Amino acid sequence: MYEYIPYKYLFGTDFVRTFVKIKIMETKAIQNEKTRFDTRLPKEQKLFFERAANIGGFRSLTEFIISTVQEKAKEIIAEREIFLASNRDNDIFFEAIFNADKPNNDLISATEDYNKLLL
């Protein structure tokens, strides 16, 4: 059996806010900075990638690789964000169930009317 542990208990909200602020500052600082990415791969693989780049209408192998990796990175991040949103939804749902307000008179009356229909 799995036990659900909301992420807010693992990381306090101050930690999350601070982490997000740091990441935003880091992102702004590196947006204009250029860097180099080198890799070694088998010749057959490079030829295969070049062929795909040509067929795909890319101007260069570099453009093809950057475009392809960017799209894959977006997919991975989107999946992770959906997971985090799902956890947030779980938090809201279980909070509403386990810490619900007591039923008011209208709800009690509606429940009694419903039960009379069933019996």
C-alpha positions in Angstrom: 0.0 0.0 0.0 1.2 3.5 -0.9 0.9 6.4 1.4 0.3 9.9 -0.1 2.7 12.5 1.2 1.9 16.0 0.0 5.0 17.8 -1.3 4.3 20.8 0.9 5.3 18.6 3.9 8.6 17.6 2.2 9.5 21.2 1.3 8.2 24.2 3.1 6.6 27.0 1.1 9.5 29.3 1.9 11.9 26.9 0.5 9.9 26.5 -2.7 9.5 30.3 -3.1 13.2 30.8 -2.5 14.1 28.0 -5.0 11.9 29.5 -7.6 13.3 33.0 -7.1 16.9 31.7 -7.4 16.0 29.7 -10.6 14.4 32.8 -12.2 17.5 34.9 -11.4 19.8 32.2 -12.8 17.7 32.0 -16.0 17.8 35.7 -16.5 21.5 35.8 -16.0 22.2 33.0 -18.6 19.7 34.0 -21.2 22.2 36.2 -23.1 25.2 34.0 -22.3 26.4 31.6 -25.0 28.0 28.3 -24.3 29.4 25.4 -26.2 28.2 21.8 -26.2 30.5 19.1 -27.6 29.8 15.5 -28.0 31.5 12.4 -29.5 29.4 9.9 -31.4 29.9 7.1 -33.9 30.3 8.2 -37.5 27.3 6.2 -38.5 25.1 7.9 -36.0 26.4 11.4 -37.1 25.6 10.5 -40.8 22.1 9.2 -39.7 21.5 12.5 -37.9 22.7 14.6 -40.8 20.4 12.7 -43.1 17.5 13.4 -40.8 18.4 17.0 -40.7 18.6 17.3 -44.5 15.3 15.5 -44.9 13.7 17.7 -42.2 14.8 20.8 -44.0 17.2 22.0 -41.3 20.1 24.3 -42.4 22.6 22.4 -40.3 23.1 19.4 -38.0 23.5 21.8 -35.1 20.1 23.4 -35.8 18.5 20.0 -36.1 20.0 18.8 -32.8 19.1 21.9 -30.9 15.5 21.9 -32.3 15.0 18.3 -31.6 16.5 18.3 -28.1 14.5 21.5 -27.3 11.2 19.8 -28.2 12.0 16.7 -26.2 13.0 18.8 -23.2 9.7 20.7 -23.4 7.8 17.3 -23.4 9.7 16.1 -20.4 9.2 19.3 -18.5 5.5 19.4 -19.4 5.0 15.9 -18.2 6.7 16.8 -14.9 4.6 19.9 -14.5 1.4 17.9 -15.0 2.6 15.6 -12.3 3.2 18.5 -9.9 -0.2 20.0 -10.8 -1.7 16.6 -10.1 -0.1 16.6 -6.7 -1.5 20.1 -6.0 -4.9 18.9 -7.1 -4.5 15.9 -4.7 -3.7 18.3 -1.9 -6.8 20.3 -2.5 -9.0 17.3 -2.8 -7.8 15.5 0.3 -7.9 18.8 2.3 -11.5 19.2 1.3 -12.4 15.7 2.3 -10.5 15.4 5.6 -11.0 18.9 6.8 -14.5 19.6 5.5 -16.9 21.9 7.2 -19.9 20.3 9.0 -23.0 19.9 6.8 -25.4 22.8 7.0 -29.2 22.4 7.5 -29.9 22.4 3.7 -27.5 19.6 3.1 -28.9 17.5 6.0 -32.4 18.1 4.7 -31.3 17.1 1.2 -29.7 13.9 2.5 -32.8 13.0 4.5 -35.0 13.5 1.4 -32.6 11.4 -0.7 -32.6 8.6 1.9 -36.5 8.6 2.0 -36.5 8.1 -1.8 -34.2 5.1 -1.5 -36.2 3.4 1.2 
